[in-house]
């Protein structure tokens, strides 16, 4: 007799918002990935991402925390380069911090 099997559901497997996923979102956001790039890198759709951000606020928080951390790391590196005598870094820093006083004429 032939064994009956349940038909397989089509579509992606359900993905849970886990601590591991939140850490990976934060890590990739810190590297400068956009939300679209993050979805592609982690293998889920943008619609899933946007839906889950509303259901799980910690997902959006992880993205924002990572993005902020990435900017802080680069800003700190720029500041340290400027302090160590890197003339280009000094000019860039001054132009960004005081554009009216340090703009090119």
KEVEXLO-738460 format. One record per residue (C-alpha): x, y, z; residue in three letters. Coordinates in pm, whole numbers, plus 32768, in hexadecimal, padded with zeros to 4 digits. Example, Ala and Ser with C-alpha at 12.3 -4.5 7.8 and 13.67 -1.06 7.14 Angstrom:
84CE7E3E830Cala/85577F9682CAser/
***
This chain:
800080008000unk/807B815D7FAAunk/80CE823B80D3unk/801D838A80DAunk/80EF84BD811Cunk/8082861D8164unk/80C2870F804Aunk/81DE87FC8094unk/8185896680C6unk/82188A527FCBunk/82CC8B8F802Bunk/83E38BE2811Bunk/84058B3E826Cunk/83918C13838Dunk/84AD8CD98425unk/84AF8D368591unk/85468E728620unk/86528DDA86FEunk/87728E6E87C3unk/885F8DE486BAunk/879E8E9685A5unk/87998FDD866Aunk/89138FC9869Cunk/894C8F88852Aunk/886A90AB84C8unk/892D918D85B3unk/8A7C9113852Bunk/8A1C914983BEunk/897C929B8402unk/8AC0930884AAunk/8B7692B28367unk/8A9893A982AAunk/89A092C08202unk/8853935981A7unk/871792A68210unk/86EE922280ACunk/885491A080A6unk/8827910781FEunk/86F390458186unk/87B48FC0805Dunk/88E18F5F8131unk/880D8EA78230unk/872D8E02812Eunk/85D88E8C817Cunk/84E88F6D80C0unk/84C090DF80F8unk/834F90AA813Bunk/83A58FB88256unk/849C90B682E2unk/83A591D682E1unk/829090FE8370unk/836E907C8488unk/83F191D684E2unk/828E92308546unk/825490EA8600unk/83A790DD86ADunk/8427923A8701unk/857191A28774unk/85BD91548605unk/85B292C485A8unk/866F931B86E6unk/87869228868Aunk/87A292C28530unk/87AE942585BAunk/88A693C786CCunk/898C932285CEunk/8977944484D9unk/89C7953B85EEunk/8AEA94678669unk/8B7C945B850Aunk/8B7095D584E7unk/8C0C9600863Funk/8D2B951485E8unk/8D7995CE84A6unk/8D589724854Cunk/8E4696B4865Eunk/8F3F9632855Cunk/8F2C977C849Funk/8F5F984085E1unk/908B976D8644unk/9122979084E7unk/90F5990A84FAunk/919699158653unk/92BF984985DDunk/9315994884D0unk/925D98C8839Cunk/92299A1382E8unk/911399958206unk/9056990A8333unk/90889A5683E9unk/8FFB9B1E82C5unk/8ED69A318298unk/8E869A3C840Bunk/8E939BB78419unk/8DC29BE382DEunk/8CB79AFB8369unk/8CB49B8C84C9unk/8CCD9CFF8469unk/8C729D1E82F9unk/8C479E998301unk/8DA59ED1838Cunk/8E599DC082C7unk/8DBD9DBD816Eunk/8E8A9DD5802Funk/8E8E9F317F96unk/
***
